[in-house]
């Protein structure tokens, strides 16, 4: 997907087309949020298949194997699908990885809160259809939508239906500390001490959930923020690198190119052209 953000609506006709096509399990190089208003969804994810009725929400993180098949129920099928790259809302997506680990699908109540979520989707769709979409508005609407979803998810959990957490408490605490400190030149030991555990055990938690070491998680968060700043700020490349704990521009450029596939300057140029 070339765009930073894309939203579209699936209808009865789309569901019939998908049902007739070879829809095999696959990976995405982007994040995907599905808001189901009507119909059913057959979803294979986290190596298990589940079918559930609307209203529902599903969040598929980048790189996760899944297969989604919307189906018609009572003659209806209506689904909002949002696809976006991680750097579009890095501070939100990075945190969501732990929340949706082993729990991609959420069944919702058909109430006013869900209705407001649908309205947010309609507002994002309306903005994206304008001649010059304001992505800053779309970002804020998307972040608001995720905030509302999390509020409902927490209420669902408190109601006696706990959401599975595989070492997620430790991982979420790590992400909170990381969010406050990723700009600093701190290593694994710093975070392990904050969590009163060994560096080895913290690495095991990160490997089990994200299949990355703590060092890789720190670097990933730094580079997500770097991409965010390159897109949405006028700061010089050297200033961005310094703000994120890289003392030398050349080293920051080398790390960025190795992980992202292009230099910070080339990335900024490409994203600027894409947005305009």
VOSEDREN-151666 format. One record per residue (C-alpha): x, z, y; residue number from 0. Coordinates in steps of 0.25 Angstrom, whole numbers. Example, Ala and Ser with C-alpha at 12.3 -4.5 7.8 and 13.67 -1.06 7.14 Angstrom:
<atoms>
xx;zz;yy;resi
49;31;-18;0
55;29;-4;1
</atoms>
This chain:
<atoms>
xx;zz;yy;resi
0;0;0;0
6;-4;13;1
-3;3;23;2
0;18;26;3
-15;21;24;4
-27;13;18;5
-41;17;16;6
-52;9;9;7
-66;12;2;8
-69;9;-12;9
-84;5;-15;10
-92;1;-28;11
-86;-13;-27;12
-72;-8;-27;13
-75;2;-39;14
-80;-10;-47;15
-67;-18;-44;16
-58;-7;-48;17
-66;-4;-61;18
-64;-19;-64;19
-49;-19;-61;20
-37;-14;-69;21
-35;-1;-62;22
-23;6;-69;23
-16;19;-66;24
-7;17;-54;25
2;23;-43;26
1;22;-28;27
12;22;-18;28
2;28;-8;29
-8;40;-8;30
-22;38;-11;31
-34;46;-7;32
-48;43;-13;33
-61;48;-8;34
-73;45;-17;35
-87;46;-10;36
-95;39;-21;37
-93;35;-36;38
-83;40;-46;39
-68;39;-48;40
-60;38;-61;41
-47;43;-58;42
-34;44;-67;43
-24;52;-60;44
-14;64;-64;45
-15;58;-78;46
-30;61;-80;47
-43;53;-77;48
-55;59;-70;49
-68;53;-65;50
-75;60;-54;51
-87;57;-45;52
-87;56;-30;53
-85;63;-20;54
-70;64;-24;55
-56;63;-18;56
-43;58;-25;57
-29;58;-19;58
-19;50;-27;59
-5;53;-22;60
6;42;-22;61
12;39;-35;62
2;46;-44;63
-4;38;-56;64
-19;36;-55;65
-30;27;-57;66
-43;27;-49;67
-56;20;-53;68
-68;22;-44;69
-81;20;-51;70
-96;19;-46;71
-105;30;-48;72
-120;30;-45;73
-117;16;-39;74
-107;21;-29;75
-92;21;-26;76
-86;24;-13;77
-72;29;-11;78
-62;30;0;79
-47;27;-4;80
-36;30;6;81
-22;26;3;82
-10;30;11;83
5;32;10;84
11;46;10;85
18;44;23;86
4;42;30;87
1;57;29;88
14;63;23;89
11;78;27;90
-2;77;19;91
1;69;7;92
13;76;4;93
5;89;3;94
-6;82;-5;95
3;79;-17;96
2;93;-22;97
-13;95;-19;98
-16;82;-28;99
-6;84;-39;100
-15;84;-52;101
-28;84;-43;102
-30;70;-37;103
-45;71;-38;104
-55;80;-30;105
-70;80;-32;106
-77;83;-19;107
-90;88;-15;108
-100;78;-8;109
-101;86;5;110
-98;85;20;111
-83;87;18;112
-82;75;9;113
-90;67;19;114
-80;70;30;115
-69;66;21;116
-76;53;19;117
-78;52;34;118
-63;53;35;119
-61;41;26;120
-71;33;34;121
-63;37;47;122
-50;33;41;123
-56;20;36;124
-62;17;50;125
-48;19;56;126
-41;10;47;127
-51;-1;49;128
-48;-1;64;129
-39;-12;70;130
-27;-2;72;131
-29;10;63;132
-24;23;68;133
-16;29;56;134
-14;42;63;135
-30;44;63;136
-30;40;48;137
-19;50;45;138
-26;61;52;139
-40;58;45;140
-33;57;31;141
-26;70;33;142
-39;76;37;143
-45;70;24;144
-35;77;16;145
-36;90;23;146
-51;90;20;147
-49;86;5;148
-39;97;4;149
-49;107;9;150
-60;102;-1;151
-49;103;-12;152
-46;117;-9;153
-60;121;-9;154
-62;114;-22;155
-50;122;-28;156
-56;136;-22;157
-69;133;-29;158
-64;136;-43;159
-58;122;-46;160
-43;124;-44;161
-35;111;-42;162
-24;110;-52;163
-10;114;-46;164
2;111;-54;165
13;119;-47;166
5;115;-34;167
5;128;-27;168
20;128;-27;169
21;114;-23;170
11;115;-12;171
19;127;-6;172
31;118;-7;173
24;107;1;174
20;117;11;175
34;122;13;176
39;108;13;177
29;103;24;178
35;114;33;179
50;111;30;180
52;97;25;181
58;93;39;182
69;103;36;183
82;100;28;184
78;110;17;185
80;108;2;186
73;113;-11;187
79;127;-11;188
72;129;3;189
58;126;-3;190
60;133;-16;191
64;146;-8;192
51;145;0;193
43;144;-13;194
51;155;-19;195
55;147;-31;196
67;139;-36;197
71;125;-32;198
70;121;-46;199
56;126;-48;200
51;119;-35;201
57;106;-39;202
49;107;-52;203
36;109;-45;204
39;97;-36;205
43;89;-48;206
31;93;-56;207
21;89;-45;208
28;78;-37;209
39;74;-46;210
49;76;-35;211
59;86;-32;212
58;96;-20;213
69;88;-13;214
61;75;-15;215
49;82;-10;216
56;86;3;217
62;72;5;218
48;66;2;219
42;75;13;220
53;72;23;221
52;57;21;222
36;57;21;223
38;64;35;224
48;54;39;225
39;42;36;226
28;49;43;227
37;51;56;228
42;36;55;229
28;31;55;230
21;41;65;231
32;45;74;232
42;38;84;233
54;47;79;234
67;41;76;235
71;40;62;236
83;49;64;237
74;59;71;238
64;59;59;239
75;61;49;240
81;73;57;241
67;79;58;242
66;78;43;243
79;85;40;244
88;72;39;245
100;75;48;246
105;60;47;247
97;48;50;248
105;40;40;249
101;50;28;250
87;50;32;251
86;35;32;252
93;34;19;253
83;45;12;254
71;38;19;255
75;24;14;256
78;29;0;257
64;35;-2;258
55;26;7;259
62;13;4;260
65;10;19;261
72;16;31;262
64;25;41;263
65;14;51;264
60;3;42;265
49;12;37;266
45;15;51;267
45;0;55;268
37;-3;42;269
26;8;44;270
25;4;59;271
22;-10;55;272
12;-5;45;273
4;4;54;274
4;-6;65;275
</atoms>
